[in-house]
Amino acid sequence: MHDLPPSRLDLLRFLERVQQADLDRTRRWIADEERKAAERQRGEQARPPVPDWLLELGLNREVPPVYVHEGHCHMAGKRSRGISRTDALRWLAEGIPACTHCRPDSELGYLDG
């Protein structure tokens, strides 16, 4: 019972099947990446605009707000919410400090006291 070695044609057909499987897998990966990129783009387009001003809130409702920030400030904490220019001026007038990094008081033209 001696089996003959595969012919060159058999080996080439085997190689073709392996390469086709690799190509199919690569095309699935490309399709997945294109889908993810499209989802990211839709997410970015649906994202609301950055507010002009932020109020960083305290740890609970009994604690006054911590800082007033410009909307793009990298120091604004997770407990920040967007506010209007009028509200930002009002909070500064009520004694809530301006962030020392983004200086919203300067941008607002607010002069303390």
N, CA, C and O atoms as CSV, one atom per row, in Angstrom:
chain,resi,resn,atom,element,x,y,z
A,1,MET,N,N,0.823,-1.172,0.000
A,1,MET,CA,C,0.000,0.000,0.000
A,1,MET,C,C,0.873,1.244,0.000
A,1,MET,O,O,0.998,1.942,1.006
A,2,HIS,N,N,1.435,1.485,-1.083
A,2,HIS,CA,C,2.267,2.679,-1.224
A,2,HIS,C,C,1.483,3.721,-1.985
A,2,HIS,O,O,1.059,3.521,-3.123
A,3,ASP,N,N,1.306,4.849,-1.305
A,3,ASP,CA,C,0.618,5.968,-1.949
A,3,ASP,C,C,1.618,6.751,-2.791
A,3,ASP,O,O,2.779,6.932,-2.421
A,4,LEU,N,N,1.141,7.188,-3.891
A,4,LEU,CA,C,1.988,8.011,-4.758
A,4,LEU,C,C,2.050,9.422,-4.190
A,4,LEU,O,O,1.055,9.907,-3.651
A,5,PRO,N,N,3.176,10.079,-4.295
A,5,PRO,CA,C,3.245,11.471,-3.833
A,5,PRO,C,C,2.322,12.334,-4.698
A,5,PRO,O,O,2.078,12.025,-5.865
A,6,PRO,N,N,1.801,13.448,-4.091
A,6,PRO,CA,C,0.907,14.312,-4.871
A,6,PRO,C,C,1.637,14.877,-6.084
A,6,PRO,O,O,2.841,15.131,-6.056
A,7,SER,N,N,0.878,15.058,-7.126
A,7,SER,CA,C,1.473,15.624,-8.337
A,7,SER,C,C,1.684,17.121,-8.150
A,7,SER,O,O,1.140,17.723,-7.224
A,8,ARG,N,N,2.456,17.697,-9.011
A,8,ARG,CA,C,2.684,19.138,-8.973
A,8,ARG,C,C,1.363,19.882,-9.137
A,8,ARG,O,O,1.150,20.903,-8.483
A,9,LEU,N,N,0.483,19.396,-9.987
A,9,LEU,CA,C,-0.829,20.011,-10.181
A,9,LEU,C,C,-1.647,19.945,-8.898
A,9,LEU,O,O,-2.303,20.922,-8.536
A,10,ASP,N,N,-1.618,18.794,-8.197
A,10,ASP,CA,C,-2.331,18.680,-6.919
A,10,ASP,C,C,-1.800,19.691,-5.901
A,10,ASP,O,O,-2.573,20.324,-5.182
A,11,LEU,N,N,-0.495,19.833,-5.851
A,11,LEU,CA,C,0.110,20.782,-4.918
A,11,LEU,C,C,-0.270,22.219,-5.260
A,11,LEU,O,O,-0.536,23.019,-4.363
A,12,LEU,N,N,-0.296,22.546,-6.525
A,12,LEU,CA,C,-0.680,23.905,-6.930
A,12,LEU,C,C,-2.142,24.185,-6.625
A,12,LEU,O,O,-2.486,25.301,-6.238
A,13,ARG,N,N,-3.010,23.192,-6.793
A,13,ARG,CA,C,-4.437,23.383,-6.451
A,13,ARG,C,C,-4.617,23.549,-4.939
A,13,ARG,O,O,-5.452,24.334,-4.488
A,14,PHE,N,N,-3.825,22.801,-4.164
A,14,PHE,CA,C,-3.865,22.967,-2.709
A,14,PHE,C,C,-3.427,24.386,-2.334
A,14,PHE,O,O,-4.075,25.048,-1.524
A,15,LEU,N,N,-2.322,24.844,-2.930
A,15,LEU,CA,C,-1.842,26.203,-2.675
A,15,LEU,C,C,-2.903,27.236,-3.039
A,15,LEU,O,O,-3.096,28.213,-2.316
A,16,GLU,N,N,-3.581,27.022,-4.148
A,16,GLU,CA,C,-4.640,27.946,-4.570
A,16,GLU,C,C,-5.747,28.017,-3.524
A,16,GLU,O,O,-6.236,29.105,-3.220
A,17,ARG,N,N,-6.153,26.868,-2.966
A,17,ARG,CA,C,-7.207,26.851,-1.936
A,17,ARG,C,C,-6.758,27.595,-0.681
A,17,ARG,O,O,-7.529,28.344,-0.082
A,18,VAL,N,N,-5.500,27.379,-0.292
A,18,VAL,CA,C,-4.977,28.073,0.891
A,18,VAL,C,C,-4.951,29.581,0.647
A,18,VAL,O,O,-5.369,30.358,1.506
A,19,GLN,N,N,-4.465,29.992,-0.511
A,19,GLN,CA,C,-4.392,31.413,-0.813
A,19,GLN,C,C,-5.783,32.027,-0.940
A,19,GLN,O,O,-5.982,33.179,-0.554
A,20,GLN,N,N,-6.738,31.289,-1.466
A,20,GLN,CA,C,-8.110,31.801,-1.563
A,20,GLN,C,C,-8.695,32.010,-0.167
A,20,GLN,O,O,-9.369,33.007,0.089
A,21,ALA,N,N,-8.429,31.058,0.733
A,21,ALA,CA,C,-8.907,31.204,2.116
A,21,ALA,C,C,-8.269,32.438,2.766
A,21,ALA,O,O,-8.948,33.192,3.463
A,22,ASP,N,N,-6.961,32.643,2.537
A,22,ASP,CA,C,-6.283,33.830,3.073
A,22,ASP,C,C,-6.873,35.115,2.492
A,22,ASP,O,O,-7.079,36.089,3.216
A,23,LEU,N,N,-7.140,35.117,1.201
A,23,LEU,CA,C,-7.708,36.288,0.540
A,23,LEU,C,C,-9.119,36.574,1.073
A,23,LEU,O,O,-9.464,37.730,1.317
A,24,ASP,N,N,-9.922,35.543,1.250
A,24,ASP,CA,C,-11.271,35.725,1.799
A,24,ASP,C,C,-11.200,36.325,3.206
A,24,ASP,O,O,-11.958,37.237,3.536
A,25,ARG,N,N,-10.288,35.811,4.028
A,25,ARG,CA,C,-10.143,36.322,5.398
A,25,ARG,C,C,-9.689,37.784,5.358
A,25,ARG,O,O,-10.217,38.610,6.102
A,26,THR,N,N,-8.727,38.110,4.507
A,26,THR,CA,C,-8.247,39.487,4.393
A,26,THR,C,C,-9.376,40.415,3.954
A,26,THR,O,O,-9.497,41.528,4.466
A,27,ARG,N,N,-10.193,39.972,3.020
A,27,ARG,CA,C,-11.322,40.798,2.566
A,27,ARG,C,C,-12.338,41.006,3.688
A,27,ARG,O,O,-12.936,42.078,3.779
A,28,ARG,N,N,-12.545,40.005,4.542
A,28,ARG,CA,C,-13.440,40.176,5.704
A,28,ARG,C,C,-12.857,41.213,6.659
A,28,ARG,O,O,-13.585,42.054,7.186
A,29,TRP,N,N,-11.533,41.153,6.882
A,29,TRP,CA,C,-10.889,42.131,7.765
A,29,TRP,C,C,-11.038,43.540,7.195
A,29,TRP,O,O,-11.317,44.485,7.933
A,30,ILE,N,N,-10.857,43.679,5.907
A,30,ILE,CA,C,-11.004,44.999,5.257
A,30,ILE,C,C,-12.436,45.501,5.419
A,30,ILE,O,O,-12.649,46.667,5.751
A,31,ALA,N,N,-13.408,44.639,5.191
A,31,ALA,CA,C,-14.818,45.032,5.336
A,31,ALA,C,C,-15.116,45.451,6.772
A,31,ALA,O,O,-15.835,46.426,6.996
A,32,ASP,N,N,-14.569,44.721,7.752
A,32,ASP,CA,C,-14.772,45.085,9.155
A,32,ASP,C,C,-14.171,46.454,9.461
A,32,ASP,O,O,-14.795,47.268,10.142
A,33,GLU,N,N,-12.967,46.709,8.963
A,33,GLU,CA,C,-12.323,48.001,9.207
A,33,GLU,C,C,-13.083,49.133,8.528
A,33,GLU,O,O,-13.201,50.220,9.094
A,34,GLU,N,N,-13.597,48.898,7.331
A,34,GLU,CA,C,-14.391,49.924,6.644
A,34,GLU,C,C,-15.673,50.216,7.406
A,34,GLU,O,O,-16.095,51.369,7.499
A,35,ARG,N,N,-16.299,49.172,7.953
A,35,ARG,CA,C,-17.518,49.358,8.753
A,35,ARG,C,C,-17.208,50.167,10.009
A,35,ARG,O,O,-17.948,51.090,10.349
A,36,LYS,N,N,-16.118,49.826,10.699
A,36,LYS,CA,C,-15.735,50.561,11.911
A,36,LYS,C,C,-15.426,52.030,11.605
A,36,LYS,O,O,-15.817,52.922,12.358
A,37,ALA,N,N,-14.726,52.271,10.502
A,37,ALA,CA,C,-14.399,53.648,10.120
A,37,ALA,C,C,-15.676,54.442,9.827
A,37,ALA,O,O,-15.788,55.607,10.210
A,38,ALA,N,N,-16.630,53.811,9.151
A,38,ALA,CA,C,-17.901,54.484,8.856
A,38,ALA,C,C,-18.665,54.776,10.144
A,38,ALA,O,O,-19.270,55.841,10.274
A,39,GLU,N,N,-18.645,53.844,11.095
A,39,GLU,CA,C,-19.314,54.064,12.381
A,39,GLU,C,C,-18.663,55.214,13.146
A,39,GLU,O,O,-19.358,56.049,13.726
A,40,ARG,N,N,-17.318,55.259,13.149
A,40,ARG,CA,C,-16.617,56.366,13.810
A,40,ARG,C,C,-16.989,57.703,13.182
A,40,ARG,O,O,-17.225,58.683,13.889
A,41,GLN,N,N,-17.040,57.740,11.856
A,41,GLN,CA,C,-17.371,58.984,11.162
A,41,GLN,C,C,-18.798,59.416,11.489
A,41,GLN,O,O,-19.045,60.597,11.731
A,42,ARG,N,N,-19.742,58.465,11.499
A,42,ARG,CA,C,-21.129,58.814,11.866
A,42,ARG,C,C,-21.188,59.330,13.298
A,42,ARG,O,O,-21.914,60.282,13.586
A,43,GLY,N,N,-20.422,58.702,14.205
A,43,GLY,CA,C,-20.392,59.139,15.599
A,43,GLY,C,C,-19.841,60.550,15.740
A,43,GLY,O,O,-20.369,61.355,16.508
A,44,GLU,N,N,-18.777,60.850,14.997
A,44,GLU,CA,C,-18.189,62.187,15.061
A,44,GLU,C,C,-19.143,63.237,14.497
A,44,GLU,O,O,-19.227,64.347,15.022
A,45,GLN,N,N,-19.856,62.892,13.437
A,45,GLN,CA,C,-20.802,63.835,12.845
A,45,GLN,C,C,-21.998,64.068,13.756
A,45,GLN,O,O,-22.579,65.153,13.750
A,46,ALA,N,N,-22.374,63.056,14.542
A,46,ALA,CA,C,-23.538,63.167,15.426
A,46,ALA,C,C,-23.191,63.807,16.771
A,46,ALA,O,O,-24.086,64.159,17.539
A,47,ARG,N,N,-21.898,63.956,17.058
A,47,ARG,CA,C,-21.478,64.518,18.337
A,47,ARG,C,C,-21.918,65.976,18.423
A,47,ARG,O,O,-21.737,66.739,17.474
A,48,PRO,N,N,-22.497,66.362,19.559
A,48,PRO,CA,C,-22.910,67.765,19.699
A,48,PRO,C,C,-21.685,68.672,19.744
A,48,PRO,O,O,-20.599,68.229,20.118
A,49,PRO,N,N,-21.850,69.925,19.371
A,49,PRO,CA,C,-20.704,70.839,19.391
A,49,PRO,C,C,-20.220,71.086,20.825
A,49,PRO,O,O,-20.991,70.967,21.777
A,50,VAL,N,N,-18.951,71.427,20.963
A,50,VAL,CA,C,-18.386,71.739,22.275
A,50,VAL,C,C,-19.004,73.054,22.743
A,50,VAL,O,O,-19.038,74.020,21.981
A,51,PRO,N,N,-19.493,73.108,23.982
A,51,PRO,CA,C,-20.065,74.365,24.464
A,51,PRO,C,C,-18.980,75.426,24.622
A,51,PRO,O,O,-17.802,75.104,24.778
A,52,ASP,N,N,-19.384,76.680,24.579
A,52,ASP,CA,C,-18.421,77.773,24.733
A,52,ASP,C,C,-17.898,77.863,26.162
A,52,ASP,O,O,-16.750,78.243,26.392
A,53,TRP,N,N,-18.760,77.506,27.126
A,53,TRP,CA,C,-18.400,77.653,28.536
A,53,TRP,C,C,-18.848,76.409,29.293
A,53,TRP,O,O,-19.833,75.764,28.932
A,54,LEU,N,N,-18.106,76.085,30.349
A,54,LEU,CA,C,-18.429,74.928,31.182
A,54,LEU,C,C,-18.475,75.340,32.643
A,54,LEU,O,O,-17.745,76.228,33.083
A,55,LEU,N,N,-19.349,74.671,33.381
A,55,LEU,CA,C,-19.398,74.817,34.830
A,55,LEU,C,C,-19.034,73.458,35.407
A,55,LEU,O,O,-19.740,72.475,35.181
A,56,GLU,N,N,-17.936,73.399,36.151
A,56,GLU,CA,C,-17.526,72.149,36.787
A,56,GLU,C,C,-18.232,72.056,38.133
A,56,GLU,O,O,-18.040,72.899,39.009
A,57,LEU,N,N,-19.045,71.025,38.281
A,57,LEU,CA,C,-19.855,70.871,39.479
A,57,LEU,C,C,-19.066,70.196,40.590
A,57,LEU,O,O,-18.066,69.523,40.341
A,58,GLY,N,N,-19.540,70.391,41.841
A,58,GLY,CA,C,-18.919,69.754,42.991
A,58,GLY,C,C,-19.299,68.284,43.085
A,58,GLY,O,O,-19.979,67.747,42.211
A,59,LEU,N,N,-18.854,67.648,44.149
A,59,LEU,CA,C,-19.089,66.212,44.327
A,59,LEU,C,C,-20.549,65.869,44.573
A,59,LEU,O,O,-20.984,64.766,44.241
A,60,ASN,N,N,-21.309,66.783,45.145
A,60,ASN,CA,C,-22.740,66.524,45.368
A,60,ASN,C,C,-23.505,67.833,45.246
A,60,ASN,O,O,-22.920,68.883,44.980
A,61,ARG,N,N,-24.793,67.764,45.438
A,61,ARG,CA,C,-25.640,68.946,45.219
A,61,ARG,C,C,-25.475,70.016,46.302
A,61,ARG,O,O,-25.806,71.180,46.075
A,62,GLU,N,N,-24.974,69.634,47.459
A,62,GLU,CA,C,-24.815,70.592,48.551
A,62,GLU,C,C,-23.555,71.444,48.391
A,62,GLU,O,O,-23.435,72.499,49.014
A,63,VAL,N,N,-22.629,70.992,47.568
A,63,VAL,CA,C,-21.360,71.690,47.373
A,63,VAL,C,C,-21.498,72.627,46.176
A,63,VAL,O,O,-22.031,72.228,45.141
A,64,PRO,N,N,-21.025,73.870,46.304
A,64,PRO,CA,C,-21.121,74.780,45.153
A,64,PRO,C,C,-20.242,74.308,43.999
A,64,PRO,O,O,-19.355,73.478,44.195
A,65,PRO,N,N,-20.482,74.827,42.811
A,65,PRO,CA,C,-19.624,74.475,41.667
A,65,PRO,C,C,-18.159,74.785,41.969
A,65,PRO,O,O,-17.855,75.622,42.819
A,66,VAL,N,N,-17.267,74.112,41.274
A,66,VAL,CA,C,-15.838,74.215,41.544
A,66,VAL,C,C,-15.180,75.308,40.702
A,66,VAL,O,O,-14.476,76.165,41.236
A,67,TYR,N,N,-15.411,75.278,39.370
A,67,TYR,CA,C,-14.765,76.229,38.464
A,67,TYR,C,C,-15.664,76.551,37.285
A,67,TYR,O,O,-16.572,75.794,36.943
A,68,VAL,N,N,-15.388,77.688,36.677
A,68,VAL,CA,C,-15.925,78.036,35.366
A,68,VAL,C,C,-14.769,77.825,34.383
A,68,VAL,O,O,-13.647,78.262,34.639
A,69,HIS,N,N,-15.045,77.154,33.258
A,69,HIS,CA,C,-14.026,76.862,32.247
A,69,HIS,C,C,-14.486,77.351,30.876
A,69,HIS,O,O,-15.677,77.551,30.641
A,70,GLU,N,N,-13.518,77.539,29.975
A,70,GLU,CA,C,-13.863,77.657,28.559
A,70,GLU,C,C,-14.233,76.263,28.082
A,70,GLU,O,O,-13.787,75.275,28.665
A,71,GLY,N,N,-15.032,76.166,27.042
A,71,GLY,CA,C,-15.548,74.879,26.580
A,71,GLY,C,C,-14.500,73.874,26.170
A,71,GLY,O,O,-14.731,72.671,26.294
A,72,HIS,N,N,-13.357,74.320,25.687
A,72,HIS,CA,C,-12.309,73.422,25.200
A,72,HIS,C,C,-11.271,73.072,26.267
A,72,HIS,O,O,-10.303,72.375,25.965
A,73,CYS,N,N,-11.445,73.529,27.489
A,73,CYS,CA,C,-10.418,73.371,28.521
A,73,CYS,C,C,-10.154,71.901,28.845
A,73,CYS,O,O,-11.076,71.140,29.141
A,74,HIS,N,N,-8.890,71.522,28.782
A,74,HIS,CA,C,-8.510,70.139,29.078
A,74,HIS,C,C,-8.538,69.836,30.577
A,74,HIS,O,O,-8.453,68.672,30.967
A,75,MET,N,N,-8.654,70.845,31.407
A,75,MET,CA,C,-8.671,70.639,32.852
A,75,MET,C,C,-10.084,70.474,33.408
A,75,MET,O,O,-10.247,70.175,34.591
A,76,ALA,N,N,-11.093,70.660,32.586
A,76,ALA,CA,C,-12.474,70.511,33.050
A,76,ALA,C,C,-12.713,69.063,33.454
A,76,ALA,O,O,-12.364,68.139,32.718
A,77,GLY,N,N,-13.298,68.873,34.605
A,77,GLY,CA,C,-13.559,67.528,35.119
A,77,GLY,C,C,-14.754,66.861,34.453
A,77,GLY,O,O,-15.448,67.462,33.633
A,78,LYS,N,N,-14.975,65.617,34.820
A,78,LYS,CA,C,-16.076,64.844,34.239
A,78,LYS,C,C,-17.435,65.355,34.680
A,78,LYS,O,O,-18.439,65.084,34.021
A,79,ARG,N,N,-17.484,66.080,35.767
A,79,ARG,CA,C,-18.763,66.586,36.255
A,79,ARG,C,C,-19.043,67.992,35.720
A,79,ARG,O,O,-19.647,68.809,36.416
A,80,SER,N,N,-18.615,68.275,34.507
A,80,SER,CA,C,-18.827,69.593,33.898
A,80,SER,C,C,-20.025,69.555,32.969
A,80,SER,O,O,-20.335,68.528,32.365
A,81,ARG,N,N,-20.686,70.687,32.868
A,81,ARG,CA,C,-21.808,70.812,31.924
A,81,ARG,C,C,-21.714,72.151,31.221
A,81,ARG,O,O,-21.179,73.124,31.754
A,82,GLY,N,N,-22.252,72.174,30.006
A,82,GLY,CA,C,-22.223,73.392,29.218
A,82,GLY,C,C,-23.141,74.457,29.788
A,82,GLY,O,O,-24.233,74.156,30.270
A,83,ILE,N,N,-22.692,75.703,29.730
A,83,ILE,CA,C,-23.507,76.833,30.179
A,83,ILE,C,C,-23.373,77.971,29.167
A,83,ILE,O,O,-22.479,77.975,28.320
A,84,SER,N,N,-24.280,78.925,29.279
A,84,SER,CA,C,-24.263,80.085,28.377
A,84,SER,C,C,-23.259,81.125,28.878
A,84,SER,O,O,-22.768,81.045,30.003
A,85,ARG,N,N,-22.974,82.083,28.033
A,85,ARG,CA,C,-22.085,83.189,28.410
A,85,ARG,C,C,-22.657,83.940,29.610
A,85,ARG,O,O,-21.925,84.288,30.536
A,86,THR,N,N,-23.960,84.187,29.590
A,86,THR,CA,C,-24.622,84.891,30.696
A,86,THR,C,C,-24.454,84.121,32.004
A,86,THR,O,O,-24.154,84.706,33.045
A,87,ASP,N,N,-24.650,82.798,31.939
A,87,ASP,CA,C,-24.493,81.982,33.149
A,87,ASP,C,C,-23.045,81.964,33.619
A,87,ASP,O,O,-22.786,81.990,34.822
A,88,ALA,N,N,-22.102,81.921,32.690
A,88,ALA,CA,C,-20.691,81.929,33.071
A,88,ALA,C,C,-20.358,83.222,33.815
A,88,ALA,O,O,-19.682,83.192,34.844
A,89,LEU,N,N,-20.826,84.346,33.300
A,89,LEU,CA,C,-20.596,85.635,33.975
A,89,LEU,C,C,-21.270,85.658,35.341
A,89,LEU,O,O,-20.703,86.161,36.311
A,90,ARG,N,N,-22.477,85.113,35.414
A,90,ARG,CA,C,-23.208,85.100,36.689
A,90,ARG,C,C,-22.470,84.268,37.731
A,90,ARG,O,O,-22.336,84.691,38.880
A,91,TRP,N,N,-21.982,83.067,37.331
A,91,TRP,CA,C,-21.261,82.210,38.275
A,91,TRP,C,C,-19.962,82.880,38.735
A,91,TRP,O,O,-19.602,82.778,39.907
A,92,LEU,N,N,-19.266,83.551,37.841
A,92,LEU,CA,C,-18.054,84.270,38.248
A,92,LEU,C,C,-18.392,85.381,39.237
A,92,LEU,O,O,-17.684,85.583,40.224
A,93,ALA,N,N,-19.486,86.102,38.963
A,93,ALA,CA,C,-19.917,87.181,39.864
A,93,ALA,C,C,-20.330,86.640,41.225
A,93,ALA,O,O,-20.211,87.336,42.234
A,94,GLU,N,N,-20.816,85.400,41.258
A,94,GLU,CA,C,-21.223,84.788,42.527
A,94,GLU,C,C,-20.046,84.164,43.275
A,94,GLU,O,O,-20.227,83.560,44.332
A,95,GLY,N,N,-18.843,84.311,42.725
A,95,GLY,CA,C,-17.664,83.867,43.447
A,95,GLY,C,C,-17.099,82.517,43.052
A,95,GLY,O,O,-16.154,82.040,43.679
A,96,ILE,N,N,-17.655,81.892,42.029
A,96,ILE,CA,C,-17.089,80.627,41.557
A,96,ILE,C,C,-15.813,80.970,40.805
A,96,ILE,O,O,-15.847,81.783,39.881
A,97,PRO,N,N,-14.682,80.366,41.180
A,97,PRO,CA,C,-13.419,80.756,40.553
A,97,PRO,C,C,-13.325,80.365,39.082
A,97,PRO,O,O,-13.911,79.380,38.634
A,98,ALA,N,N,-12.575,81.167,38.361
A,98,ALA,CA,C,-12.260,80.858,36.965
A,98,ALA,C,C,-11.098,79.870,36.946
A,98,ALA,O,O,-10.193,79.954,37.776
A,99,CYS,N,N,-11.125,78.953,36.019
A,99,CYS,CA,C,-10.023,78.008,35.851
A,99,CYS,C,C,-8.733,78.788,35.591
A,99,CYS,O,O,-8.716,79.729,34.797
A,100,THR,N,N,-7.665,78.392,36.261
A,100,THR,CA,C,-6.396,79.097,36.099
A,100,THR,C,C,-5.648,78.666,34.838
A,100,THR,O,O,-4.632,79.264,34.486
A,101,HIS,N,N,-6.140,77.641,34.164
A,101,HIS,CA,C,-5.494,77.170,32.938
A,101,HIS,C,C,-6.072,77.858,31.695
A,101,HIS,O,O,-5.328,78.356,30.849
A,102,CYS,N,N,-7.407,77.878,31.595
A,102,CYS,CA,C,-8.024,78.439,30.380
A,102,CYS,C,C,-8.442,79.899,30.548
A,102,CYS,O,O,-8.714,80.571,29.553
A,103,ARG,N,N,-8.499,80.397,31.758
A,103,ARG,CA,C,-8.809,81.794,32.069
A,103,ARG,C,C,-10.077,82.307,31.371
A,103,ARG,O,O,-10.007,83.233,30.563
A,104,PRO,N,N,-11.228,81.709,31.681
A,104,PRO,CA,C,-12.463,82.169,31.034
A,104,PRO,C,C,-12.839,83.595,31.431
A,104,PRO,O,O,-13.527,84.290,30.684
A,105,ASP,N,N,-12.391,84.024,32.593
A,105,ASP,CA,C,-12.696,85.396,33.012
A,105,ASP,C,C,-12.075,86.407,32.065
A,105,ASP,O,O,-12.687,87.432,31.763
A,106,SER,N,N,-10.870,86.131,31.593
A,106,SER,CA,C,-10.231,87.031,30.628
A,106,SER,C,C,-10.986,87.029,29.308
A,106,SER,O,O,-11.245,88.080,28.723
A,107,GLU,N,N,-11.336,85.823,28.845
A,107,GLU,CA,C,-12.053,85.704,27.571
A,107,GLU,C,C,-13.424,86.368,27.637
A,107,GLU,O,O,-13.898,86.935,26.653
A,108,LEU,N,N,-14.058,86.292,28.814
A,108,LEU,CA,C,-15.376,86.904,28.999
A,108,LEU,C,C,-15.305,88.401,29.249
A,108,LEU,O,O,-16.326,89.087,29.193
A,109,GLY,N,N,-14.116,88.915,29.524
A,109,GLY,CA,C,-13.979,90.327,29.859
A,109,GLY,C,C,-14.453,90.627,31.261
A,109,GLY,O,O,-14.816,91.761,31.573
A,110,TYR,N,N,-14.451,89.601,32.118
A,110,TYR,CA,C,-14.924,89.760,33.495
A,110,TYR,C,C,-13.809,90.324,34.355
A,110,TYR,O,O,-12.723,89.748,34.419
A,111,LEU,N,N,-14.066,91.444,35.018
A,111,LEU,CA,C,-13.100,92.032,35.924
A,111,LEU,C,C,-13.635,91.881,37.325
A,111,LEU,O,O,-14.693,92.413,37.660
A,112,ASP,N,N,-12.904,91.161,38.136
A,112,ASP,CA,C,-13.344,90.908,39.525
A,112,ASP,C,C,-13.317,92.206,40.310
A,112,ASP,O,O,-12.319,92.924,40.363
A,113,GLY,N,N,-14.437,92.460,40.901
A,113,GLY,CA,C,-14.567,93.440,41.788
A,113,GLY,C,C,-14.479,94.779,41.937
A,113,GLY,O,O,-14.703,95.295,43.032
